[in-house]
């Protein structure tokens, strides 16, 4: 079904009804279409009673964990939904209390980095991997943080929003207790671990202390919007344990990123550059991995070309996954990524000098558009 752009009148099946504007207008007429974009995100957040904008009160406690830097009025709640102003003090999720769930995934698992990480390939054996090949017989502790610092209209794990406002109860000790002798790695994802990064850092330190003398890799999969000081702490843990940090670079253009995710990507790109400094310290297994979801109609070859050029300028050996899109959340009316789209993006990424590129979720690729 074709949708008409509210700005230029163009009709296309690659325009999401929820967003209401086409990619060309986002790029060329951003100021004009911004009210339409903001309304789309307002609707998406109101469904779950989440704040429409990061609060910026003139007084009250400030949270500096992520790029949003919420300053909460009395009784106000943070953009992620986790923290609130109670008696003019910041309450809610903290380093020892998180809104989180977890489960075990047999290795090798469908992790974004599976094609280059120790659990999927054995790279780094014997220092960082139990086997010289896929780690069959071992498992990953998959930790799902039930909140996010972005508002992606195409979110593939959008159900976390139904839980984002619930009480944060899980201590770092409780989560570290979930690591058993067959746990080879911990991966924090979500939602996104960013709003609760202090909790994952504390959990990691506890788990590593309890499991000295054996392999236990620590990994994060994130949108990269955290405070750089926190990111450096996570980076040291991942680097020394043989784990990796996976950044989801959702778009290159700040305008496209705001349209799709509600938040700027400037902090994400700055943080990715920061992490690239660590890649020379441990080339194998790869420390930093990038991915981009190929959202039809919005994340095109131009976006991928710029992202790939950026990554290559930092280190052309950084692995990059181009992920096929499944219609989800507010953008459920878009088609899956076409094979043609994915292959053209792959060629663009190669042309920018990247050496390690993969199309992921190939079973989702369609033949249209």
LINQUIWO-V148898 format. One record per residue. N is the residue number from 1. RES is the residue in one small letter. SS is DSSP state (alpha for helix, beta for strand, coil for the rest). NEAR is the number of other ideal C-beta (glycine too) atoms within 10 Angstrom. Layout:
BEGIN
n: <N:N>
res: <RES:RES>
ss: <SS:SS>
near: <NEAR:NEAR>
END
This chain:
BEGIN
n: <1:2:3:4:5:6:7:8:9:10:11:12:13:14:15:16:17:18:19:20:21:22:23:24:25:26:27:28:29:30:31:32:33:34:35:36:37:38:39:40:41:42:43:44:45:46:47:48:49:50:51:52:53:54:55:56:57:58:59:60:61:62:63:64:65:66:67:68:69:70:71:72:73:74:75:76:77:78:79:80:81:82:83:84:85:86:87:88:89:90:91:92:93:94:95:96:97:98:99:100:101:102:103:104:105:106:107:108:109:110:111:112:113:114:115:116:117:118:119:120:121:122:123:124:125:126:127:128:129:130:131:132:133:134:135:136:137:138:139:140:141:142:143:144:145:146:147:148:149:150:151:152:153:154:155:156:157:158:159:160:161:162:163:164:165:166:167:168:169:170:171:172:173:174:175:176:177:178:179:180:181:182:183:184:185:186:187:188:189:190:191:192:193:194:195:196:197:198:199:200:201:202:203:204:205:206:207:208:209:210:211:212:213:214:215:216:217:218:219:220:221:222:223:224:225:226:227:228:229:230:231:232:233:234:235:236:237:238:239:240:241:242:243:244:245:246:247:248:249:250:251:252:253:254:255:256:257:258:259:260:261:262:263:264:265:266:267:268:269:270:271:272:273:274:275:276:277:278:279:280:281:282:283:284:285:286:287:288:289:290:291:292:293:294:295:296:297:298:299:300:301:302:303:304:305:306:307:308:309:310:311:312:313:314:315:316:317:318:319:320:321:322:323:324:325:326:327:328:329:330:331:332:333:334:335:336:337:338:339:340:341:342:343:344:345:346:347:348:349:350:351:352:353:354:355:356:357:358:359:360:361:362:363:364:365:366:367:368:369>
res: <x:x:x:x:x:x:x:x:x:x:x:x:x:x:x:x:x:x:x:x:x:x:x:x:x:x:x:x:x:x:x:x:x:x:x:x:x:x:x:x:x:x:x:x:x:x:x:x:x:x:x:x:x:x:x:x:x:x:x:x:x:x:x:x:x:x:x:x:x:x:x:x:x:x:x:x:x:x:x:x:x:x:x:x:x:x:x:x:x:x:x:x:x:x:x:x:x:x:x:x:x:x:x:x:x:x:x:x:x:x:x:x:x:x:x:x:x:x:x:x:x:x:x:x:x:x:x:x:x:x:x:x:x:x:x:x:x:x:x:x:x:x:x:x:x:x:x:x:x:x:x:x:x:x:x:x:x:x:x:x:x:x:x:x:x:x:x:x:x:x:x:x:x:x:x:x:x:x:x:x:x:x:x:x:x:x:x:x:x:x:x:x:x:x:x:x:x:x:x:x:x:x:x:x:x:x:x:x:x:x:x:x:x:x:x:x:x:x:x:x:x:x:x:x:x:x:x:x:x:x:x:x:x:x:x:x:x:x:x:x:x:x:x:x:x:x:x:x:x:x:x:x:x:x:x:x:x:x:x:x:x:x:x:x:x:x:x:x:x:x:x:x:x:x:x:x:x:x:x:x:x:x:x:x:x:x:x:x:x:x:x:x:x:x:x:x:x:x:x:x:x:x:x:x:x:x:x:x:x:x:x:x:x:x:x:x:x:x:x:x:x:x:x:x:x:x:x:x:x:x:x:x:x:x:x:x:x:x:x:x:x:x:x:x:x:x:x:x:x:x:x:x:x:x:x:x:x:x:x:x:x:x:x:x:x:x:x:x:x>
ss: <coil:coil:beta:beta:coil:coil:coil:coil:coil:coil:beta:beta:coil:coil:coil:coil:coil:coil:coil:coil:coil:coil:alpha:alpha:alpha:alpha:alpha:alpha:coil:alpha:alpha:alpha:alpha:alpha:alpha:alpha:alpha:alpha:alpha:alpha:alpha:alpha:alpha:alpha:alpha:alpha:coil:coil:coil:coil:coil:coil:coil:coil:coil:beta:coil:coil:coil:coil:coil:beta:coil:coil:coil:beta:coil:coil:coil:coil:beta:coil:coil:coil:coil:coil:beta:coil:coil:coil:coil:coil:beta:beta:beta:beta:coil:coil:beta:beta:beta:beta:coil:beta:coil:coil:beta:beta:coil:beta:beta:beta:beta:beta:beta:beta:coil:coil:coil:coil:coil:coil:coil:coil:coil:coil:coil:alpha:alpha:alpha:alpha:coil:coil:coil:coil:coil:coil:coil:coil:coil:coil:coil:coil:coil:coil:coil:coil:coil:beta:beta:beta:beta:beta:beta:beta:coil:coil:coil:coil:coil:coil:coil:coil:coil:coil:coil:coil:alpha:alpha:alpha:alpha:alpha:coil:coil:coil:coil:coil:coil:coil:beta:coil:alpha:alpha:alpha:alpha:alpha:coil:coil:coil:coil:coil:coil:beta:beta:beta:beta:beta:beta:beta:beta:coil:coil:coil:alpha:alpha:alpha:alpha:alpha:alpha:alpha:alpha:alpha:alpha:alpha:alpha:alpha:alpha:alpha:alpha:alpha:coil:coil:coil:coil:coil:coil:beta:beta:beta:beta:beta:beta:coil:coil:coil:beta:coil:alpha:alpha:alpha:alpha:alpha:alpha:alpha:alpha:alpha:alpha:alpha:alpha:alpha:alpha:coil:coil:coil:beta:beta:beta:beta:coil:coil:coil:coil:coil:alpha:alpha:alpha:alpha:alpha:alpha:alpha:alpha:coil:coil:coil:coil:alpha:alpha:alpha:alpha:alpha:alpha:alpha:alpha:alpha:alpha:alpha:coil:coil:coil:coil:coil:coil:coil:coil:coil:coil:coil:beta:beta:beta:beta:beta:beta:beta:coil:coil:coil:coil:coil:coil:alpha:alpha:alpha:alpha:alpha:alpha:alpha:alpha:alpha:alpha:alpha:alpha:alpha:alpha:coil:coil:coil:coil:beta:beta:beta:beta:beta:beta:coil:coil:coil:coil:alpha:alpha:alpha:coil:coil:coil:coil:coil:coil:beta:alpha:alpha:alpha:alpha:alpha:alpha:alpha:alpha:alpha:alpha:alpha:alpha:alpha:coil:coil:coil:coil:coil:beta:beta:beta:beta:coil:alpha:alpha:alpha:coil:beta:coil:coil:coil>
near: <6:9:21:15:20:16:17:15:9:16:12:14:15:20:24:25:14:18:28:19:25:26:25:12:23:25:15:13:15:17:7:12:23:15:10:17:21:15:14:23:23:14:13:23:18:11:13:14:11:19:18:16:14:19:20:13:14:6:11:18:21:13:23:13:22:27:23:25:16:28:19:28:15:13:11:17:20:28:28:31:25:28:24:18:24:14:8:12:10:17:15:22:29:17:15:15:19:28:27:25:16:16:11:14:15:13:25:20:17:9:23:23:25:19:15:20:32:30:33:20:20:19:17:19:16:10:10:22:26:19:17:11:13:16:26:11:11:20:18:24:23:18:26:19:29:28:30:30:31:27:24:26:26:25:21:13:16:19:11:20:22:11:16:21:18:12:8:20:11:22:18:22:13:15:24:20:13:16:20:10:8:13:20:24:29:27:26:31:19:24:29:29:27:32:32:31:24:20:26:27:21:20:30:27:15:17:23:19:9:12:16:7:5:10:20:21:26:26:28:28:21:27:26:28:25:27:19:12:8:18:23:16:18:25:22:12:22:23:19:13:20:25:28:28:27:24:23:22:25:25:25:20:19:14:21:22:24:20:28:30:24:24:25:16:25:12:22:26:18:14:25:22:13:14:25:18:13:17:16:10:10:17:10:13:24:22:22:25:25:27:19:24:25:27:27:25:20:25:29:19:16:15:24:27:17:16:27:28:16:17:27:19:12:16:19:14:16:24:22:24:22:26:22:21:26:15:16:18:17:21:23:14:13:26:16:21:27:19:16:13:27:24:13:15:25:20:13:22:25:14:13:19:12:22:12:15:21:17:18:19:19:12:8:16:18:16:9:13:15>
END
